[in-house]
């Protein structure tokens, strides 16, 4: 289980499929060990041009002080931040997408996108306040208040904005807008959100939003098998296409939307689509070929009809500006899926 962006334990702040999870301790252990992949794949997005020259026009119109809302309440910035430290890979992508890339002086060890990010050894899970302070930050963005981060930085006069793992698609847009406002790039943040919405709508329109007879299995990890139900962020993304989630019937309140499934259960559920979010070696290395070779899985429709989809691990792990790429990949699989 790669990239733990699980709430309340977003260890590496990337696993989009665990956005609303309160999963079991076993699940947490797998997540922490797996870590974040560095695929570097996926098509270009608004994040690529985040430090473009258009940033100047955006910041020129910004007026400070500015107050934005995060999970830690209202955060006021007296002036535009120019030494931003990001302790969340998603926040890093958001910053670059809205044109604040040049203002980022340091990012956590899991921030690997876009190219040119000033990745460091900093951690959002176990933050070292002294190490963070060395970058002389005037804004720190993270996904959780771990290790007394907020209190420690507040004593140093450093504002902290907490943007937790998104529970809904609207949360994604709200966070991007907040980061745009905080950094002096409100207009570019609005444009980023507008573009994302249009792209997602186009993908849903192309594939169709009503496929109740098309079932799927969303694999978060293997050995043991953990999945994501319709109640999770990942499940909500798949629900845009009206798909049937085989994990829903197996979920219990204690699972937090991420039940552990037996191989027998998955085989008997006969999913027509299988989505893998654990492709990379650091995430478990579960390729379509490996899935197809699992004992007893050859009779699953998704295996028989070659409908095992290896999602980009990083894109499937975050809730930022590359979300439309995840939606597009699911849409392509839905369009290609044969009728039951």
Secondary structure, 3 states (H helix, E strand, C coil): CCCCCCCCCCCCCCCHHHCCCCCCHHHHHHHHHHCCCCCCCCCCCHHHHCCCCCHHHHHHCCCCCEEEEECCEEEEECCCCCCEEECCHHHHHHHHHCCCHHHEEEECCCCCCCCCCCECCCCCCCCCHHHHHCCCCCEEEECCCHHHHHHHHHHCCCCEEECCCCCCHHHHHHHHHHHHHHHCCHHHHHHHHHHHHHHHHHHHHHHCCCCCCCEEEEEEECCCEEECCCCCHHHHHHHCCCCEECCHHHCCHHHCCCCEECHHHHHHHCCCEEEECCCCHHHCCCCHHHHHCCCCHHHCHHHHCCCEEECCCCHHHCCCCCHHHHHHHHHHHHHHCCCC
